[in-house]
Amino acid sequence: LPTKGVTEAEAISTLSRHLNRVPRPSNLELGIGDDAAVLRRLVGNLVCSIDCSAEGVHFDLTWLTLAEAAARALVAAVSDLAAMGSRPVAALVNLEVPANAERRDFDAIGRGQRRSGVVLGCPIIGGNIVRGTRWVFTTTVLGGARRVVRRDGAHVGDEIWLIGDCGLARVGLVLLQRGLDVADLPPSHRRAAARCLKAWKRPTAKLQEGVRLVRVASALIDVSDGLANELGHLAHASDARLVVYSEPLLKSIPSSIQRLMFWLGLDPLETVLTGGEDYALLATGASTRRPDFARAIGEVRTGKGAYLETAKGLQALRNGFDHLA
Amino acid sequence: LPTKGVTEAEAISTLSRHLNRVPRPSNLELGIGDDAAVLRRLVGNLVCSIDCSAEGVHFDLTWLTLAEAAARALVAAVSDLAAMGSRPVAALVNLEVPANAERRDFDAIGRGQRRSGVVLGCPIIGGNIVRGTRWVFTTTVLGGARRVVRRDGAHVGDEIWLIGDCGLARVGLVLLQRGLDVADLPPSHRRAAARCLKAWKRPTAKLQEGVRLVRVASALIDVSDGLANELGHLAHASDARLVVYSEPLLKSIPSSIQRLMFWLGLDPLETVLTGGEDYALLATGASTRRPDFARAIGEVRTGKGAYLETAKGLQALRNGFDHLA
């Protein structure tokens, strides 16, 4: 089955028209159009990661436009650089294209990638197109950093820091899954709903915060699959016990959003702990070095695993998300 | 639908067990297991490319084992580095996993990637797993090179050079598509058939030749989608006319393989010009600088487009493959 009259060359030309408007790195020797892209000598370390955003798994086109899906895929990939304390240099994108793709789809994708590329300072310098059964964006991000922060450096006695919101994107997703438009909601919930929808549809990567954490954090990770899950990863990598407290976690959620959670039948604490895709950052570090943009939500203790401490005592946090389940 | 009892952590652990046995680059600071991989300062330029090998498009599991498909996907990606005259440093792989995946599938993929990684000198230092509807390997390769060869440097008067075989993989694919085993063939064709099947199933990337061409070639590309197609790319990028001659092209095919082509009803010249996936190299350069491993198959003239010169005169070569068709 051919796509609806779009050839590969036309698709690439439509995408390139947008992508070439994102400022290129000064050391780009060769971009889109050859067998590979070439960057002259990077300063410091090369940080690299591959990420995938697939229709039917990570997004649904009844909830997002194709431009939003494309923009969001780049943000999600770049968030892995923020999680190292690195800044993006460039990205490469493989696009799987369903049979019913039209020319305007490539235009939408180009627009979305351009918008994200400009905001993130991350030009797409190479790519590949392949025939598929659904839209899939597979993105490799390349970053630079003089020093990085790993997952395995959490020390006993460190505080646990949350940078950004958790749970808002989950509320946005629930609204979309239930087919609730902002206009369908009671007026008192509309503003909170709009904020949560934006958190899911148009997330941002905490790049500046990531870079600033390099000097002060002992461990760092981004929260893509839910806080409980990422706490478990940090605990495992650092061979320590990470204990978060319910009070600061609840306080991290604005009260208008907590009211919306209740209205939707969502438990605020559970939502903040298991809701993914906000692309917040989770770090550990000495309390004396906590930056003003970080919220202390717990502490690193001896032992293993991730725990929640409430008035009732310690409770083990089970991991919330499996990419094969 | 969960996969057959395989969790993401088990899949990653099974894959890592194999992948960690491929020698790592000495400048690898951080490999699989964090948000991103980190390589310390690369020497020279960073060459990077993304490539995709999808079940149903690039391979079919009735023709290839999963280990072969995984090994082949890495070779195909690395061939883009050979096409720049670069050597691989490392790769990142995104794996889309169908619902019926079993633990032994990850073991097979790990085995295949390990084998290719060792042969190519290309360790996989990071990856991602996502639930899909078919097996898809999306591979980013990172390479180093002090100097690269681009597509756009062909000069009028240069020879056109073919490095490696073209058309053999197509014969192998035709045998598989027709369900013909080597044992089904007349004894006189079996050896040639085995060679063609190997060319399709277990291709290699011409890395050493690519590096040696940096000093002598004016333009370079790999032949993944057929010679006619790649000649068109070189002609377009270099703004020149590339003319290949039928005689040296036919001579490039061993006579036993030409006989097998006739037996299968394939035209040898058409097969060598349109058959893809041999991962040969196509270059241009001054005749005085042609290396011993390169075969002269034509010349660069003024004008545009890719042409075949036969006893009957010049004939335009149309591009043979569209990734969206």
Interface residues (C-beta under 8 A of the other chain):
Chain A: P2 T3 V6 T7 E8 A9 A11 E29 L30 G33 D34 D35 A36 A37 V38 L39 R40 R41 L42 G44 N45 L46 V47 C48 S49 I50 D51 C52 A54 V57 H58 D80 L81 A83 M84 S86 L92 V93 N94 E96 V97 A101 I125 G126 G127 N128 I129 V130 R131 G132 T133 R134 V136 T138 T140 V141 L142 G143 A145 V148 R150 R151 D152 I221 D222 A237 D322 H323 L324 A325
Chain B: P2 T3 V6 T7 E8 A9 A11 E29 L30 G33 D34 D35 A36 A37 V38 L39 R40 R41 L42 G44 N45 L46 V47 C48 S49 I50 D51 C52 A54 V57 H58 D80 L81 A83 M84 S86 L92 V93 N94 E96 V97 A101 I125 G126 G127 N128 I129 V130 R131 G132 T133 R134 V136 T138 T140 V141 L142 G143 A145 V148 R150 R151 D152 I221 D222 A237 D322 H323 L324 A325
